Amino acid sequence: MIGHPHDHDLDLADVRVRNNSSGETRTAAEDSNAPDRWVNWNWLYWDSAGQSARILGLGGGVDDESLHPWRGYRVWTEADGLTLIVP
């Protein structure tokens, strides 16, 4: 679980991830399209108004594409030793 560290909305596409083993950094879009993806970019959050789980993600078929303050997100990784960079 992660929280959004800012007091304003942020597009998920602006988030980056760094693989500390290789030293490589990717944008969310680059990693999402990579054959060896490091992060599952479909994150779950709880919509208290609708009383249901929702999906934050990139592109169509998701409920939202922006991180929001005061919301927690469940994130799954596909690799070890990652650093999530929320600008």
PDB file of N, CA, C and O in Angstrom:
ATOM      1  N   MET A   1       0.850  -1.182   0.000  1.00  0.00           N
ATOM      2  CA  MET A   1       0.000   0.000   0.000  1.00  0.00           C
ATOM      3  C   MET A   1       0.892   1.240   0.000  1.00  0.00           C
ATOM      4  O   MET A   1       1.897   1.306   0.708  1.00  0.00           O
ATOM      5  N   ILE A   2       0.505   2.204  -0.800  1.00  0.00           N
ATOM      6  CA  ILE A   2       1.195   3.491  -0.797  1.00  0.00           C
ATOM      7  C   ILE A   2       0.159   4.603  -0.673  1.00  0.00           C
ATOM      8  O   ILE A   2      -1.020   4.402  -0.965  1.00  0.00           O
ATOM      9  N   GLY A   3       0.602   5.754  -0.245  1.00  0.00           N
ATOM     10  CA  GLY A   3      -0.231   6.940  -0.230  1.00  0.00           C
ATOM     11  C   GLY A   3       0.359   7.972  -1.167  1.00  0.00           C
ATOM     12  O   GLY A   3       1.555   7.954  -1.458  1.00  0.00           O
ATOM     13  N   HIS A   4      -0.482   8.861  -1.633  1.00  0.00           N
ATOM     14  CA  HIS A   4      -0.029   9.940  -2.511  1.00  0.00           C
ATOM     15  C   HIS A   4       0.579  11.038  -1.632  1.00  0.00           C
ATOM     16  O   HIS A   4      -0.112  11.568  -0.762  1.00  0.00           O
ATOM     17  N   PRO A   5       1.859  11.396  -1.835  1.00  0.00           N
ATOM     18  CA  PRO A   5       2.552  12.294  -0.903  1.00  0.00           C
ATOM     19  C   PRO A   5       2.326  13.790  -1.115  1.00  0.00           C
ATOM     20  O   PRO A   5       2.969  14.603  -0.451  1.00  0.00           O
ATOM     21  N   HIS A   6       1.437  14.169  -2.015  1.00  0.00           N
ATOM     22  CA  HIS A   6       1.243  15.588  -2.304  1.00  0.00           C
ATOM     23  C   HIS A   6      -0.198  16.013  -2.027  1.00  0.00           C
ATOM     24  O   HIS A   6      -1.072  15.170  -1.825  1.00  0.00           O
ATOM     25  N   ASP A   7      -0.439  17.320  -2.019  1.00  0.00           N
ATOM     26  CA  ASP A   7      -1.784  17.838  -1.762  1.00  0.00           C
ATOM     27  C   ASP A   7      -2.534  18.177  -3.052  1.00  0.00           C
ATOM     28  O   ASP A   7      -3.522  18.912  -3.025  1.00  0.00           O
ATOM     29  N   HIS A   8      -2.067  17.646  -4.166  1.00  0.00           N
ATOM     30  CA  HIS A   8      -2.713  17.889  -5.461  1.00  0.00           C
ATOM     31  C   HIS A   8      -2.737  16.580  -6.268  1.00  0.00           C
ATOM     32  O   HIS A   8      -1.967  15.657  -6.003  1.00  0.00           O
ATOM     33  N   ASP A   9      -3.631  16.526  -7.249  1.00  0.00           N
ATOM     34  CA  ASP A   9      -3.719  15.351  -8.114  1.00  0.00           C
ATOM     35  C   ASP A   9      -2.475  15.247  -8.994  1.00  0.00           C
ATOM     36  O   ASP A   9      -1.820  16.246  -9.291  1.00  0.00           O
ATOM     37  N   LEU A  10      -2.165  14.021  -9.404  1.00  0.00           N
ATOM     38  CA  LEU A  10      -1.012  13.771 -10.266  1.00  0.00           C
ATOM     39  C   LEU A  10      -1.351  12.630 -11.208  1.00  0.00           C
ATOM     40  O   LEU A  10      -1.833  11.585 -10.771  1.00  0.00           O
ATOM     41  N   ASP A  11      -1.105  12.821 -12.491  1.00  0.00           N
ATOM     42  CA  ASP A  11      -1.336  11.751 -13.466  1.00  0.00           C
ATOM     43  C   ASP A  11      -0.424  10.570 -13.164  1.00  0.00           C
ATOM     44  O   ASP A  11       0.764  10.749 -12.898  1.00  0.00           O
ATOM     45  N   LEU A  12      -0.980   9.366 -13.204  1.00  0.00           N
ATOM     46  CA  LEU A  12      -0.176   8.169 -12.986  1.00  0.00           C
ATOM     47  C   LEU A  12       0.942   8.091 -14.019  1.00  0.00           C
ATOM     48  O   LEU A  12       2.014   7.562 -13.725  1.00  0.00           O
ATOM     49  N   ALA A  13       0.713   8.607 -15.218  1.00  0.00           N
ATOM     50  CA  ALA A  13       1.729   8.586 -16.272  1.00  0.00           C
ATOM     51  C   ALA A  13       2.990   9.354 -15.877  1.00  0.00           C
ATOM     52  O   ALA A  13       4.056   9.109 -16.441  1.00  0.00           O
ATOM     53  N   ASP A  14       2.887  10.282 -14.915  1.00  0.00           N
ATOM     54  CA  ASP A  14       4.050  11.065 -14.477  1.00  0.00           C
ATOM     55  C   ASP A  14       4.906  10.347 -13.439  1.00  0.00           C
ATOM     56  O   ASP A  14       5.995  10.814 -13.107  1.00  0.00           O
ATOM     57  N   VAL A  15       4.432   9.227 -12.931  1.00  0.00           N
ATOM     58  CA  VAL A  15       5.187   8.445 -11.948  1.00  0.00           C
ATOM     59  C   VAL A  15       6.280   7.678 -12.678  1.00  0.00           C
ATOM     60  O   VAL A  15       6.093   7.226 -13.807  1.00  0.00           O
ATOM     61  N   ARG A  16       7.436   7.536 -12.007  1.00  0.00           N
ATOM     62  CA  ARG A  16       8.549   6.763 -12.567  1.00  0.00           C
ATOM     63  C   ARG A  16       8.927   5.671 -11.583  1.00  0.00           C
ATOM     64  O   ARG A  16       8.583   5.734 -10.403  1.00  0.00           O
ATOM     65  N   VAL A  17       9.636   4.674 -12.080  1.00  0.00           N
ATOM     66  CA  VAL A  17      10.124   3.593 -11.228  1.00  0.00           C
ATOM     67  C   VAL A  17      11.581   3.341 -11.565  1.00  0.00           C
ATOM     68  O   VAL A  17      11.976   3.333 -12.731  1.00  0.00           O
ATOM     69  N   ARG A  18      12.371   3.135 -10.521  1.00  0.00           N
ATOM     70  CA  ARG A  18      13.809   2.873 -10.694  1.00  0.00           C
ATOM     71  C   ARG A  18      14.095   1.464 -10.222  1.00  0.00           C
ATOM     72  O   ARG A  18      13.671   1.059  -9.140  1.00  0.00           O
ATOM     73  N   ASN A  19      14.822   0.718 -11.045  1.00  0.00           N
ATOM     74  CA  ASN A  19      15.293  -0.607 -10.675  1.00  0.00           C
ATOM     75  C   ASN A  19      16.680  -0.418 -10.068  1.00  0.00           C
ATOM     76  O   ASN A  19      17.636  -0.109 -10.780  1.00  0.00           O
ATOM     77  N   ASN A  20      16.789  -0.601  -8.761  1.00  0.00           N
ATOM     78  CA  ASN A  20      18.038  -0.323  -8.066  1.00  0.00           C
ATOM     79  C   ASN A  20      19.152  -1.298  -8.430  1.00  0.00           C
ATOM     80  O   ASN A  20      20.328  -0.975  -8.264  1.00  0.00           O
ATOM     81  N   SER A  21      18.801  -2.492  -8.926  1.00  0.00           N
ATOM     82  CA  SER A  21      19.824  -3.459  -9.335  1.00  0.00           C
ATOM     83  C   SER A  21      20.512  -3.042 -10.625  1.00  0.00           C
ATOM     84  O   SER A  21      21.734  -3.130 -10.742  1.00  0.00           O
ATOM     85  N   SER A  22      19.715  -2.585 -11.599  1.00  0.00           N
ATOM     86  CA  SER A  22      20.280  -2.217 -12.898  1.00  0.00           C
ATOM     87  C   SER A  22      20.607  -0.734 -13.010  1.00  0.00           C
ATOM     88  O   SER A  22      21.390  -0.333 -13.872  1.00  0.00           O
ATOM     89  N   GLY A  23      20.005   0.097 -12.129  1.00  0.00           N
ATOM     90  CA  GLY A  23      20.202   1.539 -12.203  1.00  0.00           C
ATOM     91  C   GLY A  23      19.326   2.207 -13.246  1.00  0.00           C
ATOM     92  O   GLY A  23      19.413   3.419 -13.440  1.00  0.00           O
ATOM     93  N   GLU A  24      18.487   1.441 -13.917  1.00  0.00           N
ATOM     94  CA  GLU A  24      17.614   1.966 -14.968  1.00  0.00           C
ATOM     95  C   GLU A  24      16.353   2.588 -14.357  1.00  0.00           C
ATOM     96  O   GLU A  24      15.820   2.087 -13.368  1.00  0.00           O
ATOM     97  N   THR A  25      15.889   3.682 -14.958  1.00  0.00           N
ATOM     98  CA  THR A  25      14.642   4.327 -14.561  1.00  0.00           C
ATOM     99  C   THR A  25      13.709   4.356 -15.758  1.00  0.00           C
ATOM    100  O   THR A  25      14.128   4.638 -16.881  1.00  0.00           O
ATOM    101  N   ARG A  26      12.420   4.056 -15.505  1.00  0.00           N
ATOM    102  CA  ARG A  26      11.408   4.076 -16.558  1.00  0.00           C
ATOM    103  C   ARG A  26      10.218   4.923 -16.122  1.00  0.00           C
ATOM    104  O   ARG A  26       9.926   5.037 -14.931  1.00  0.00           O
ATOM    105  N   THR A  27       9.538   5.512 -17.099  1.00  0.00           N
ATOM    106  CA  THR A  27       8.252   6.135 -16.813  1.00  0.00           C
ATOM    107  C   THR A  27       7.231   5.017 -16.665  1.00  0.00           C
ATOM    108  O   THR A  27       7.494   3.867 -17.016  1.00  0.00           O
ATOM    109  N   ALA A  28       6.068   5.368 -16.141  1.00  0.00           N
ATOM    110  CA  ALA A  28       5.007   4.373 -16.005  1.00  0.00           C
ATOM    111  C   ALA A  28       4.642   3.787 -17.369  1.00  0.00           C
ATOM    112  O   ALA A  28       4.450   2.577 -17.493  1.00  0.00           O
ATOM    113  N   ALA A  29       4.548   4.632 -18.385  1.00  0.00           N
ATOM    114  CA  ALA A  29       4.196   4.158 -19.728  1.00  0.00           C
ATOM    115  C   ALA A  29       5.277   3.238 -20.300  1.00  0.00           C
ATOM    116  O   ALA A  29       4.964   2.204 -20.889  1.00  0.00           O
ATOM    117  N   GLU A  30       6.539   3.611 -20.127  1.00  0.00           N
ATOM    118  CA  GLU A  30       7.635   2.769 -20.619  1.00  0.00           C
ATOM    119  C   GLU A  30       7.615   1.411 -19.940  1.00  0.00           C
ATOM    120  O   GLU A  30       7.764   0.380 -20.597  1.00  0.00           O
ATOM    121  N   ASP A  31       7.431   1.408 -18.628  1.00  0.00           N
ATOM    122  CA  ASP A  31       7.429   0.145 -17.905  1.00  0.00           C
ATOM    123  C   ASP A  31       6.200  -0.688 -18.255  1.00  0.00           C
ATOM    124  O   ASP A  31       6.290  -1.909 -18.388  1.00  0.00           O
ATOM    125  N   SER A  32       5.074  -0.040 -18.401  1.00  0.00           N
ATOM    126  CA  SER A  32       3.839  -0.747 -18.740  1.00  0.00           C
ATOM    127  C   SER A  32       3.949  -1.470 -20.074  1.00  0.00           C
ATOM    128  O   SER A  32       3.361  -2.537 -20.252  1.00  0.00           O
ATOM    129  N   ASN A  33       4.698  -0.897 -21.016  1.00  0.00           N
ATOM    130  CA  ASN A  33       4.848  -1.484 -22.345  1.00  0.00           C
ATOM    131  C   ASN A  33       6.083  -2.367 -22.495  1.00  0.00           C
ATOM    132  O   ASN A  33       6.303  -2.948 -23.558  1.00  0.00           O
ATOM    133  N   ALA A  34       6.887  -2.472 -21.446  1.00  0.00           N
ATOM    134  CA  ALA A  34       8.121  -3.268 -21.513  1.00  0.00           C
ATOM    135  C   ALA A  34       7.809  -4.763 -21.403  1.00  0.00           C
ATOM    136  O   ALA A  34       6.868  -5.145 -20.707  1.00  0.00           O
ATOM    137  N   PRO A  35       8.584  -5.608 -22.078  1.00  0.00           N
ATOM    138  CA  PRO A  35       8.358  -7.057 -21.975  1.00  0.00           C
ATOM    139  C   PRO A  35       8.703  -7.607 -20.590  1.00  0.00           C
ATOM    140  O   PRO A  35       8.191  -8.654 -20.194  1.00  0.00           O
ATOM    141  N   ASP A  36       9.562  -6.910 -19.858  1.00  0.00           N
ATOM    142  CA  ASP A  36       9.955  -7.337 -18.504  1.00  0.00           C
ATOM    143  C   ASP A  36       9.459  -6.327 -17.475  1.00  0.00           C
ATOM    144  O   ASP A  36      10.237  -5.806 -16.676  1.00  0.00           O
ATOM    145  N   ARG A  37       8.177  -6.064 -17.504  1.00  0.00           N
ATOM    146  CA  ARG A  37       7.541  -5.058 -16.649  1.00  0.00           C
ATOM    147  C   ARG A  37       7.917  -5.245 -15.180  1.00  0.00           C
ATOM    148  O   ARG A  37       7.956  -6.370 -14.683  1.00  0.00           O
ATOM    149  N   TRP A  38       8.196  -4.129 -14.482  1.00  0.00           N
ATOM    150  CA  TRP A  38       8.575  -4.177 -13.072  1.00  0.00           C
ATOM    151  C   TRP A  38       7.380  -3.976 -12.142  1.00  0.00           C
ATOM    152  O   TRP A  38       7.374  -4.487 -11.022  1.00  0.00           O
ATOM    153  N   VAL A  39       6.371  -3.235 -12.598  1.00  0.00           N
ATOM    154  CA  VAL A  39       5.217  -2.892 -11.761  1.00  0.00           C
ATOM    155  C   VAL A  39       3.932  -3.231 -12.508  1.00  0.00           C
ATOM    156  O   VAL A  39       3.838  -3.028 -13.718  1.00  0.00           O
ATOM    157  N   ASN A  40       2.947  -3.746 -11.784  1.00  0.00           N
ATOM    158  CA  ASN A  40       1.605  -3.872 -12.333  1.00  0.00           C
ATOM    159  C   ASN A  40       0.965  -2.496 -12.181  1.00  0.00           C
ATOM    160  O   ASN A  40       0.739  -2.049 -11.057  1.00  0.00           O
ATOM    161  N   TRP A  41       0.673  -1.823 -13.273  1.00  0.00           N
ATOM    162  CA  TRP A  41       0.212  -0.431 -13.240  1.00  0.00           C
ATOM    163  C   TRP A  41      -1.296  -0.299 -13.074  1.00  0.00           C
ATOM    164  O   TRP A  41      -1.837   0.789 -13.270  1.00  0.00           O
ATOM    165  N   ASN A  42      -1.974  -1.355 -12.724  1.00  0.00           N
ATOM    166  CA  ASN A  42      -3.376  -1.290 -12.328  1.00  0.00           C
ATOM    167  C   ASN A  42      -3.414  -1.354 -10.805  1.00  0.00           C
ATOM    168  O   ASN A  42      -3.269  -2.427 -10.218  1.00  0.00           O
ATOM    169  N   TRP A  43      -3.607  -0.208 -10.172  1.00  0.00           N
ATOM    170  CA  TRP A  43      -3.576  -0.106  -8.720  1.00  0.00           C
ATOM    171  C   TRP A  43      -5.003  -0.018  -8.197  1.00  0.00           C
ATOM    172  O   TRP A  43      -5.850   0.644  -8.797  1.00  0.00           O
ATOM    173  N   LEU A  44      -5.269  -0.685  -7.081  1.00  0.00           N
ATOM    174  CA  LEU A  44      -6.595  -0.634  -6.473  1.00  0.00           C
ATOM    175  C   LEU A  44      -6.664   0.451  -5.413  1.00  0.00           C
ATOM    176  O   LEU A  44      -5.691   0.706  -4.704  1.00  0.00           O
ATOM    177  N   TYR A  45      -7.819   1.085  -5.313  1.00  0.00           N
ATOM    178  CA  TYR A  45      -8.096   2.025  -4.230  1.00  0.00           C
ATOM    179  C   TYR A  45      -9.554   1.873  -3.830  1.00  0.00           C
ATOM    180  O   TYR A  45     -10.361   1.352  -4.600  1.00  0.00           O
ATOM    181  N   TRP A  46      -9.892   2.323  -2.636  1.00  0.00           N
ATOM    182  CA  TRP A  46     -11.252   2.214  -2.135  1.00  0.00           C
ATOM    183  C   TRP A  46     -11.997   3.520  -2.373  1.00  0.00           C
ATOM    184  O   TRP A  46     -11.543   4.589  -1.962  1.00  0.00           O
ATOM    185  N   ASP A  47     -13.144   3.426  -3.039  1.00  0.00           N
ATOM    186  CA  ASP A  47     -14.021   4.569  -3.268  1.00  0.00           C
ATOM    187  C   ASP A  47     -15.052   4.587  -2.145  1.00  0.00           C
ATOM    188  O   ASP A  47     -16.023   3.832  -2.179  1.00  0.00           O
ATOM    189  N   SER A  48     -14.843   5.444  -1.154  1.00  0.00           N
ATOM    190  CA  SER A  48     -15.735   5.445   0.006  1.00  0.00           C
ATOM    191  C   SER A  48     -17.151   5.890  -0.351  1.00  0.00           C
ATOM    192  O   SER A  48     -18.113   5.411   0.250  1.00  0.00           O
ATOM    193  N   ALA A  49     -17.295   6.788  -1.310  1.00  0.00           N
ATOM    194  CA  ALA A  49     -18.633   7.238  -1.703  1.00  0.00           C
ATOM    195  C   ALA A  49     -19.425   6.108  -2.355  1.00  0.00           C
ATOM    196  O   ALA A  49     -20.610   5.924  -2.075  1.00  0.00           O
ATOM    197  N   GLY A  50     -18.759   5.357  -3.221  1.00  0.00           N
ATOM    198  CA  GLY A  50     -19.418   4.250  -3.908  1.00  0.00           C
ATOM    199  C   GLY A  50     -19.344   2.932  -3.165  1.00  0.00           C
ATOM    200  O   GLY A  50     -19.957   1.945  -3.572  1.00  0.00           O
ATOM    201  N   GLN A  51     -18.581   2.917  -2.058  1.00  0.00           N
ATOM    202  CA  GLN A  51     -18.402   1.704  -1.248  1.00  0.00           C
ATOM    203  C   GLN A  51     -17.944   0.515  -2.087  1.00  0.00           C
ATOM    204  O   GLN A  51     -18.495  -0.582  -1.997  1.00  0.00           O
ATOM    205  N   SER A  52     -16.907   0.765  -2.914  1.00  0.00           N
ATOM    206  CA  SER A  52     -16.383  -0.311  -3.751  1.00  0.00           C
ATOM    207  C   SER A  52     -14.926  -0.055  -4.108  1.00  0.00           C
ATOM    208  O   SER A  52     -14.446   1.078  -4.050  1.00  0.00           O
ATOM    209  N   ALA A  53     -14.237  -1.120  -4.475  1.00  0.00           N
ATOM    210  CA  ALA A  53     -12.861  -1.003  -4.956  1.00  0.00           C
ATOM    211  C   ALA A  53     -12.883  -0.477  -6.384  1.00  0.00           C
ATOM    212  O   ALA A  53     -13.767  -0.821  -7.168  1.00  0.00           O
ATOM    213  N   ARG A  54     -11.908   0.357  -6.714  1.00  0.00           N
ATOM    214  CA  ARG A  54     -11.770   0.942  -8.049  1.00  0.00           C
ATOM    215  C   ARG A  54     -10.355   0.717  -8.541  1.00  0.00           C
ATOM    216  O   ARG A  54      -9.460   0.381  -7.765  1.00  0.00           O
ATOM    217  N   ILE A  55     -10.157   0.906  -9.846  1.00  0.00           N
ATOM    218  CA  ILE A  55      -8.848   0.696 -10.454  1.00  0.00           C
ATOM    219  C   ILE A  55      -8.284   2.011 -10.972  1.00  0.00           C
ATOM    220  O   ILE A  55      -8.918   2.710 -11.763  1.00  0.00           O
ATOM    221  N   LEU A  56      -7.072   2.333 -10.508  1.00  0.00           N
ATOM    222  CA  LEU A  56      -6.282   3.423 -11.061  1.00  0.00           C
ATOM    223  C   LEU A  56      -5.341   2.781 -12.064  1.00  0.00           C
ATOM    224  O   LEU A  56      -4.677   1.798 -11.736  1.00  0.00           O
ATOM    225  N   GLY A  57      -5.267   3.308 -13.269  1.00  0.00           N
ATOM    226  CA  GLY A  57      -4.393   2.696 -14.257  1.00  0.00           C
ATOM    227  C   GLY A  57      -4.073   3.629 -15.400  1.00  0.00           C
ATOM    228  O   GLY A  57      -4.389   4.818 -15.370  1.00  0.00           O
ATOM    229  N   LEU A  58      -3.439   3.061 -16.406  1.00  0.00           N
ATOM    230  CA  LEU A  58      -3.046   3.799 -17.604  1.00  0.00           C
ATOM    231  C   LEU A  58      -3.955   3.383 -18.750  1.00  0.00           C
ATOM    232  O   LEU A  58      -4.023   2.199 -19.077  1.00  0.00           O
ATOM    233  N   GLY A  59      -4.646   4.316 -19.359  1.00  0.00           N
ATOM    234  CA  GLY A  59      -5.437   4.010 -20.527  1.00  0.00           C
ATOM    235  C   GLY A  59      -6.845   3.554 -20.216  1.00  0.00           C
ATOM    236  O   GLY A  59      -7.327   3.679 -19.091  1.00  0.00           O
ATOM    237  N   GLY A  60      -7.495   3.022 -21.238  1.00  0.00           N
ATOM    238  CA  GLY A  60      -8.899   2.635 -21.141  1.00  0.00           C
ATOM    239  C   GLY A  60      -9.177   1.485 -20.189  1.00  0.00           C
ATOM    240  O   GLY A  60      -8.290   0.717 -19.818  1.00  0.00           O
ATOM    241  N   GLY A  61     -10.438   1.398 -19.809  1.00  0.00           N
ATOM    242  CA  GLY A  61     -10.884   0.304 -18.964  1.00  0.00           C
ATOM    243  C   GLY A  61     -10.561   0.462 -17.492  1.00  0.00           C
ATOM    244  O   GLY A  61     -10.668  -0.500 -16.731  1.00  0.00           O
ATOM    245  N   VAL A  62     -10.166   1.662 -17.074  1.00  0.00           N
ATOM    246  CA  VAL A  62      -9.858   1.920 -15.663  1.00  0.00           C
ATOM    247  C   VAL A  62     -10.824   2.981 -15.139  1.00  0.00           C
ATOM    248  O   VAL A  62     -11.473   3.682 -15.915  1.00  0.00           O
ATOM    249  N   ASP A  63     -10.910   3.086 -13.824  1.00  0.00           N
ATOM    250  CA  ASP A  63     -11.808   4.062 -13.216  1.00  0.00           C
ATOM    251  C   ASP A  63     -11.196   5.447 -13.083  1.00  0.00           C
ATOM    252  O   ASP A  63     -11.919   6.442 -13.029  1.00  0.00           O
ATOM    253  N   ASP A  64      -9.879   5.521 -13.030  1.00  0.00           N
ATOM    254  CA  ASP A  64      -9.196   6.800 -12.850  1.00  0.00           C
ATOM    255  C   ASP A  64      -7.769   6.673 -13.368  1.00  0.00           C
ATOM    256  O   ASP A  64      -7.210   5.577 -13.395  1.00  0.00           O
ATOM    257  N   GLU A  65      -7.176   7.800 -13.782  1.00  0.00           N
ATOM    258  CA  GLU A  65      -5.794   7.817 -14.265  1.00  0.00           C
ATOM    259  C   GLU A  65      -4.917   8.762 -13.454  1.00  0.00           C
ATOM    260  O   GLU A  65      -3.769   9.011 -13.824  1.00  0.00           O
ATOM    261  N   SER A  66      -5.450   9.295 -12.340  1.00  0.00           N
ATOM    262  CA  SER A  66      -4.699  10.252 -11.518  1.00  0.00           C
ATOM    263  C   SER A  66      -4.643   9.809 -10.069  1.00  0.00           C
ATOM    264  O   SER A  66      -5.618   9.296  -9.519  1.00  0.00           O
ATOM    265  N   LEU A  67      -3.476  10.019  -9.457  1.00  0.00           N
ATOM    266  CA  LEU A  67      -3.338   9.831  -8.012  1.00  0.00           C
ATOM    267  C   LEU A  67      -4.009  11.015  -7.327  1.00  0.00           C
ATOM    268  O   LEU A  67      -3.915  12.145  -7.806  1.00  0.00           O
ATOM    269  N   HIS A  68      -4.679  10.764  -6.219  1.00  0.00           N
ATOM    270  CA  HIS A  68      -5.365  11.814  -5.479  1.00  0.00           C
ATOM    271  C   HIS A  68      -4.877  11.825  -4.033  1.00  0.00           C
ATOM    272  O   HIS A  68      -4.564  10.773  -3.476  1.00  0.00           O
ATOM    273  N   PRO A  69      -4.809  13.015  -3.422  1.00  0.00           N
ATOM    274  CA  PRO A  69      -4.426  13.092  -2.012  1.00  0.00           C
ATOM    275  C   PRO A  69      -5.441  12.349  -1.141  1.00  0.00           C
ATOM    276  O   PRO A  69      -6.609  12.215  -1.506  1.00  0.00           O
ATOM    277  N   TRP A  70      -4.985  11.877  -0.007  1.00  0.00           N
ATOM    278  CA  TRP A  70      -5.801  11.212   1.000  1.00  0.00           C
ATOM    279  C   TRP A  70      -6.375   9.881   0.533  1.00  0.00           C
ATOM    280  O   TRP A  70      -7.372   9.403   1.075  1.00  0.00           O
ATOM    281  N   ARG A  71      -5.750   9.290  -0.463  1.00  0.00           N
ATOM    282  CA  ARG A  71      -6.212   7.999  -0.954  1.00  0.00           C
ATOM    283  C   ARG A  71      -5.050   7.021  -0.882  1.00  0.00           C
ATOM    284  O   ARG A  71      -3.917   7.382  -1.203  1.00  0.00           O
ATOM    285  N   GLY A  72      -5.314   5.796  -0.466  1.00  0.00           N
ATOM    286  CA  GLY A  72      -4.298   4.750  -0.423  1.00  0.00           C
ATOM    287  C   GLY A  72      -4.446   3.840  -1.626  1.00  0.00           C
ATOM    288  O   GLY A  72      -5.562   3.565  -2.069  1.00  0.00           O
ATOM    289  N   TYR A  73      -3.328   3.372  -2.157  1.00  0.00           N
ATOM    290  CA  TYR A  73      -3.335   2.530  -3.348  1.00  0.00           C
ATOM    291  C   TYR A  73      -2.600   1.224  -3.075  1.00  0.00           C
ATOM    292  O   TYR A  73      -1.528   1.218  -2.470  1.00  0.00           O
ATOM    293  N   ARG A  74      -3.186   0.125  -3.524  1.00  0.00           N
ATOM    294  CA  ARG A  74      -2.538  -1.182  -3.419  1.00  0.00           C
ATOM    295  C   ARG A  74      -1.757  -1.413  -4.704  1.00  0.00           C
ATOM    296  O   ARG A  74      -2.321  -1.417  -5.798  1.00  0.00           O
ATOM    297  N   VAL A  75      -0.443  -1.605  -4.553  1.00  0.00           N
ATOM    298  CA  VAL A  75       0.473  -1.732  -5.688  1.00  0.00           C
ATOM    299  C   VAL A  75       1.144  -3.095  -5.645  1.00  0.00           C
ATOM    300  O   VAL A  75       1.575  -3.549  -4.585  1.00  0.00           O
ATOM    301  N   TRP A  76       1.231  -3.750  -6.803  1.00  0.00           N
ATOM    302  CA  TRP A  76       1.938  -5.028  -6.930  1.00  0.00           C
ATOM    303  C   TRP A  76       3.165  -4.831  -7.805  1.00  0.00           C
ATOM    304  O   TRP A  76       3.109  -4.142  -8.824  1.00  0.00           O
ATOM    305  N   THR A  77       4.263  -5.435  -7.405  1.00  0.00           N
ATOM    306  CA  THR A  77       5.487  -5.343  -8.198  1.00  0.00           C
ATOM    307  C   THR A  77       5.812  -6.693  -8.812  1.00  0.00           C
ATOM    308  O   THR A  77       5.403  -7.740  -8.309  1.00  0.00           O
ATOM    309  N   GLU A  78       6.550  -6.647  -9.901  1.00  0.00           N
ATOM    310  CA  GLU A  78       6.971  -7.850 -10.617  1.00  0.00           C
ATOM    311  C   GLU A  78       8.467  -8.084 -10.457  1.00  0.00           C
ATOM    312  O   GLU A  78       9.005  -9.061 -10.977  1.00  0.00           O
ATOM    313  N   ALA A  79       9.149  -7.176  -9.728  1.00  0.00           N
ATOM    314  CA  ALA A  79      10.600  -7.265  -9.520  1.00  0.00           C
ATOM    315  C   ALA A  79      10.922  -6.761  -8.121  1.00  0.00           C
ATOM    316  O   ALA A  79      10.144  -6.018  -7.522  1.00  0.00           O
ATOM    317  N   ASP A  80      12.074  -7.173  -7.608  1.00  0.00           N
ATOM    318  CA  ASP A  80      12.543  -6.720  -6.304  1.00  0.00           C
ATOM    319  C   ASP A  80      13.428  -5.490  -6.466  1.00  0.00           C
ATOM    320  O   ASP A  80      13.927  -5.215  -7.558  1.00  0.00           O
ATOM    321  N   GLY A  81      13.622  -4.748  -5.373  1.00  0.00           N
ATOM    322  CA  GLY A  81      14.588  -3.648  -5.353  1.00  0.00           C
ATOM    323  C   GLY A  81      14.173  -2.449  -6.181  1.00  0.00           C
ATOM    324  O   GLY A  81      14.999  -1.862  -6.880  1.00  0.00           O
ATOM    325  N   LEU A  82      12.910  -2.080  -6.112  1.00  0.00           N
ATOM    326  CA  LEU A  82      12.411  -0.938  -6.891  1.00  0.00           C
ATOM    327  C   LEU A  82      12.213   0.269  -6.000  1.00  0.00           C
ATOM    328  O   LEU A  82      11.947   0.144  -4.805  1.00  0.00           O
ATOM    329  N   THR A  83      12.348   1.453  -6.607  1.00  0.00           N
ATOM    330  CA  THR A  83      12.014   2.711  -5.947  1.00  0.00           C
ATOM    331  C   THR A  83      10.964   3.406  -6.796  1.00  0.00           C
ATOM    332  O   THR A  83      11.182   3.640  -7.985  1.00  0.00           O
ATOM    333  N   LEU A  84       9.836   3.734  -6.201  1.00  0.00           N
ATOM    334  CA  LEU A  84       8.781   4.457  -6.878  1.00  0.00           C
ATOM    335  C   LEU A  84       9.036   5.952  -6.719  1.00  0.00           C
ATOM    336  O   LEU A  84       9.235   6.426  -5.601  1.00  0.00           O
ATOM    337  N   ILE A  85       9.034   6.696  -7.816  1.00  0.00           N
ATOM    338  CA  ILE A  85       9.321   8.130  -7.807  1.00  0.00           C
ATOM    339  C   ILE A  85       8.054   8.880  -8.168  1.00  0.00           C
ATOM    340  O   ILE A  85       7.583   8.814  -9.304  1.00  0.00           O
ATOM    341  N   VAL A  86       7.501   9.600  -7.189  1.00  0.00           N
ATOM    342  CA  VAL A  86       6.283  10.390  -7.393  1.00  0.00           C
ATOM    343  C   VAL A  86       6.709  11.854  -7.376  1.00  0.00           C
ATOM    344  O   VAL A  86       6.926  12.428  -6.309  1.00  0.00           O
ATOM    345  N   PRO A  87       6.830  12.467  -8.576  1.00  0.00           N
ATOM    346  CA  PRO A  87       7.371  13.837  -8.649  1.00  0.00           C
ATOM    347  C   PRO A  87       6.450  14.879  -8.025  1.00  0.00           C
ATOM    348  O   PRO A  87       6.776  16.065  -8.016  1.00  0.00           O
TER     349      PRO A  87
END
